[in-house]
């Protein structure tokens, strides 16, 4: 019997706290702790969801009141949006089904963004979804649907909170003090509020796969070590990202893909791609690898915006997923639901196209890590056990030539249709005879079996 399980069963056991399926059978007797990141490393592809009353105005979440030039709406108008928010067409199962059809293995939902509005029924604020015309707890519904479908659910929670009077002096406009005011005597009260809400999320909504913080500037002011200690006490299996002033479990570059494999000691979080230039384009030792996840939008905005039609193509998204996986990362792709609760057709179509590609080529993504060949134009590699997967962006028949594969190759085949390919391997070079027509117009994959 194999020690490895089908992906959905694998994820279910991981979140339930079982570690035995993740270890070789010979190690079961010595297993005392779980590798909490194993399910996450194997999942590779997730759905990010930014949604709240701001969707009604086609503006970005929170930023129009923090930086008014970010969107044409006043702070008063923004704060009034919950009064009319009524997403009567929200179907949590439809969200889960769409993620499944896209090949996404986990979801992360915004429970509270920087504006302070809660999409869950918190006992500690009136600024929440159950005080809108909709009146129902969105997070509870999504948690139930995810639980019934064995879909790991992560919860985005913003430590910044423009609405709370202990976070900042709310008699002033948010644009004047949106970074918070930890020097005020009220600040400890805000930290207590934040921890109480996190406790609600970790005790009322079932297993939480991830707490995804978005701490903005000077994240150390949130007493992150104490927060993570609380998370570990309440749900030891929950992963935590790196945006609360402490290192935690993984790095979160935003809207860009690092140019090389991330390693420990290089900080990537943020939106400036220049930092990725600090990485060396080499294959690191496993112990030097830094777990990471790129979050990215399908168009240019996180929230729903009826005016933003600059959609990334299917090919761009598929290749982004391959780029991320080839450097050992996860790809968290965002959708911004419409005000009525539905996800717009343009997003659905692209997500399903990624899912169709994964149906044929998913073995080259799920459960893999970074491949042995890096920095070669038109080629990305991933690896899993004795398998190496060649992702060809450029299809140039009749022969594909790759340098840098040291392992002895036993076989080569097209992953999409199983066709066996002839090859020749000499020291430092592998030549594979490929058909005239590429199996896939987006990315074609050759699977190598090695000794």
N, C-alpha and C positions, 0 to 999 in steps of 0.2 A: 504493500500500500504506500502511495506517495505521501510524503510529509507536506506537500503543497496542495492547497484546496482551490476550487473555483473562486474567481475573484469576489463574488458577492458573499460567499460563505466566509472567505478569508477576512473581508472587511468587517462582517458581523461579529466574528469571534474577537477580532482585534479590539473593537470598541467595547465589547463585553468584558475585556480584561484578560482574555485567554492568550497565553503566549506560546503554548506548546506547538501549534501548527506552524509556527514561523521558524522553528529550529530543526536541525537534523535529528532524527529519532535517537541517535546515539547520545545526544546532549540533553534529552528530556529529563533524565534522572537528576541532572545538575541544574536544571532551570529554576531560578528563584525570582528573577525579575523579567519584565517584558521589555522588548525594544519598542517603545511607544510609537516610533516613527515608521515602523515597517510597513503598515498598511498604506501610509501616506506616500512613501517612496515608490510603492508599486502602483498606486492609483493614477498618478501623472497628470490627470486632466480633470478640472473642476469648473463649476459654474458659480460666478460671483453675481450677486443680485443687489443693486442699489435702487431702493424704492421708498417713497414716502410722499407726503402731501405736495412736495415740490414738483412732482411729475405733472401736476395740473398746469403749471406755469411754463413748462418746457424750459426750465432753468436747472443749472447744476445744483446738486445737494449742498446746502449750507453756504457755499461760497458767495452768493449774491449779497448776503448780509455781512460777511466778513470783509470782502473786497468788492464794494458795490460796482465797480467797472466790470466785474465778471458776469453780470447779467442785468437786464433792464427791469428791475422790480425793486420797490422800496422795502425797507425792513418791516414796516407796518403791514404792507401787502403780503410779504412772505410769511409773517407770523399769523396772518389770518387764514392761510391756506387750509389748516386742519378743519376749519368750520364747514368746508364744502367737500372734504375728502370722503368719497363713498365708492370704493372699488367693488361694485356689486358683481362683477364678472370674475373676481379672483377665484381660481380653482387650484388649490395647492397640488393636487394630483397631476394637473396639467404641467406644472412646473417640473415635477419629478419625472414625468413621462418625457418631456422635452430633453431634460438632462440625459436621461437614459438613451434616447434616440441619438443624441450627440456623442455618445460614448463617454460622457462625463461620469466620474466615479465618486464625486462628493460635491456638496454645495456649501456656499458661505453666504449668509443673508445679513443685511444691515438691520440690526435691531435698534440701533440709535446712531445717528450721524452727529456731526458737530453742532447742528442746530439744537440738539437736545430732545427732539421729538422721538418718542418711543413707539415702535411698532409692536410692542408687547404690553400686557396689562400690568405695568409696574405699580406696586402699592405706594411708591414714594414720590409720585408726581401725577399731576392732572394733565400734563402735556403728553398725551398718548392716544393711541389708535382707538381705544374703547371710549374715548370722549369725543369722537367724530361721529358723523351720521352713520358710519359703518358699524361702529360699536363692538366689533368682534376682534379677538386677539389673532393677528396675522401669524405671529411666530408660533403660537400654539397649534394653529391649523397646519402650518408647514411642517412642524416637528412631528405631528401625528402622521402625516402622509409619508414623510421620510422614514419614520420608524416602521410603518407597515410595508415599505418597499426595501428595507435594509439599505437605504441611502444615507451615508454619513452626512450629518449636518453640522456645519461650523457657523458660529455666530460672530459677526462683526460688531464690535462695540467701540464707540468713540470716547476716549477719556475726556477730550475737550467737550464743553457743553455751554453753548451760548445762552441757554435759557436759565441756567441755575444761578441764583444770586450769590452763592458761595464761590462759584467759579470765577465770576467777574462782577463788577458793579453794573447791574443791569439797568440802572437809570441812565447810563450812557449808551450810545449806539455801539453795536458789536464791532464795527470797523475800528473803534478806538482802543479796544482792549480784548480782542478775540483770542489772544494767546493765553488768557487767564491771568490771575493776579495772586500768585502764591504767597506774596508778602503780606496780604491782608489777613487779619485774625480769623476770618471766616473760612480760610482755605482747608483746615482740618475737617470742617463740616462737609466740604465738598468731597474730600477723599472718602469719608465715611459713606456718603451717598453713593458714590461710584461703587464701592465695595459691596454695599447692600444690593444694588441692582445686579451686579455680577453674581452674587449669591442667588438671587432670584432666577437668573438665567441658568445657573448650574444645578438648581434643585427642582425647578418646576417644568422643565422642558425635555426631560429624558437625557439619554447620552449625548454629550456635546463633543463632537470630534475635534473642534478647533475653537479657540477664542482668538479672533483676528482683531487686534488693536490697530488704531490709526491715530497715533499720538501727536502728530504735528511737531512743533518745535519744543526743545528743552523737555524731552520726555521723562527725564529723571525726577521731575517734580511730582509724578504720580505714585511714588513709592512702589515701583514695579516689583521689587523683591518680595514685599509683603503680599502684593496682589497674586503673584505667581505661587507663593506658598499657600494661599487660600485656595487657588484653583487646584493645586496638587492634592490638598486635603479633601476637597469635595468630589473631584473627578480626576483621579491619578492618570487616566489614559488621555486626557485632553491635551492637545498640542497648543502651543502658544507662539505667535510670531514675535518679531523683534522690535515692535513699535511702542514699548512702554518703558524704555530707558534701561532695559537689561537684555542680555543676549538671547535668552530663551531657546526655542527649538529650530527656527529657520529664518532665513533672510528673505526680504520681500522687495526686490526691485520693481518699480512701477512704470508701466508704459514703455519699457525697453527690455531687450534681451541682452544679458552680458555677452561680451565679445569672446569670452573664453570661460573655461570651467571655474566657477567660484571656489575659492579656498579660504580657509580660516585666516582671520586677520585683515581681510579686505572688506570694508563696509560698502554695501551696494544699495541699501535702502534709500529711496528717494526717487526723484524724477530726472536726475541729471545723468545722462548716459556716459559722460566723460569719465566717471569713476570706474567704469568697466575697463578703461584703458590701463588700469593698474594691474590687471590680471595677465599672467603669462599664458601664451597659447600652447600649453603642454598638457600632458595627462598626469594629474597629481596622484600621489599615493592615496588609497582609500581613507586613511586616517587624517589626511589634510583637507579632504573635501568638505565644503560648507553646504549643508542642505539649504535649498532656496526655491522660491516660487515667484515667477513673473505674473503680475496681474495686468490685464490689458482690456481695453474697450473694443467693441466691434466697429463703432464709429469714433467720434472724438469726445464723447461725453459719457459720464458714468450714469447719470440719470436720463430718463426719457426726455427727448427733445425732438419735437415734430419737425423742427427746421434743420436738423443735422442729418443730411443724406449722404455723408461721406463714409460709406460703408467699406470696410476692408473686404476684399474678394475672398471667395472660397479658397483659392490657391494660397493667398497671403496667410490666411488663418491656419491652414493645414501645414504650411511650411514653418510658421511660427511655432506650432506644436512640436514639429520635428526638431527645430533649432533648440528649443528648450530641453527636450528629452535628450538630445545629443550631448548636452552639457550637464546632465544629471538632475535637471530641475523639474518642477511642476508648472503647469500652465493653468492659471485661473482666469477664465474668459468671462467678461461681464455682460449682463443684460440689464437694461433699465425698463421694467414693465410700464405700461401705459397707465394713465389715471384710473381706468376702469378695472385694472388688474390683469389684463391680458398682455402677452409678449408679442411685439409687433412682428408681422410676417417676414420682414427683411432679416430679422435676427433668427427667426425659426428656420428659414430656408438655409442660411449659412451654417447654423449649428447642425442641421441634419446632413448637410454635405460633408462636414467633418466626420460625423458619425458613419456615413456610408464609406468613407475612406478607411476609417478604423475597423469597420466590419471585415475588410479584406486584409488590412495591414496592422491590426492592433497588436499582434505579437511583437512587432518591432518597437512598440511604445510601452505598453503595460509591463511592469515588473522589470524594466531595463534600467541600466545606468549609462553613464557616458561611455562612448566607444573609444577604441584605440587609435583612431585617426582623427586628428583635429586640425582645423585651420586650412583645409583644402577647399578651394572654390568649387561650388557645384556638388559637393559631397558632404553628407553628415552620417555619422555612425553611432549606433547604440550597441549595447552588449547585454547578454543575459546568459549566465552559465557558460556553456560551451558554444553559444551562438553569437555571431556578430551580424548586425543588420546594416546594409549599405543603403542609404537613402540618396537617390540620384535626382538632383534638381535639373541637371543637364543630361539628356539622353543622347549619346553620340555613338551609334553603331558603326562598325560591327563589333568593336572591342572596347570593353571598359578596363582601364588599367589603374590599379591602386597600389600605392607604396605605403609601407608602414605597418602592415599586418604581419606580425611575427609568428603567430600561432599557425600550426600546420592545418590547412583546409582539407576537410574530408568530402564536402559536397557544396554545391551552389544551386540555388533555385530561385525563381521569381515567387515572391511571397503571395502576390495577388491571385495567381492561378496554379501555383505548384510546379510550373514547368522547370525541368532540370536543365541546367546550363553547363556547358563544357568550360573548363578553365585550365590554366597553367600557372604554376607557382614556382618561382625561383627565389633565390635569396633576396629578400627585401622588396619583391614585386609580385603582384597577382594580376593576371590577365584573364578576363571573363568574356566569352563570346555572347553577345546579347542580340536579340531579334531587332529587326528594322524598326518596328513600331513599339513605342513605350507602352507598358501595361496601364499606366495612369498618367494623365496629362498634368497632374499636380505634383506628385512625388511618386516615383517608382522605387520599389524596395527589393533588394536581393538579399536572401537569407543565406549565410554561410554557417556550416557546421564545422567545428574545429576539434582537433584532438585535445 
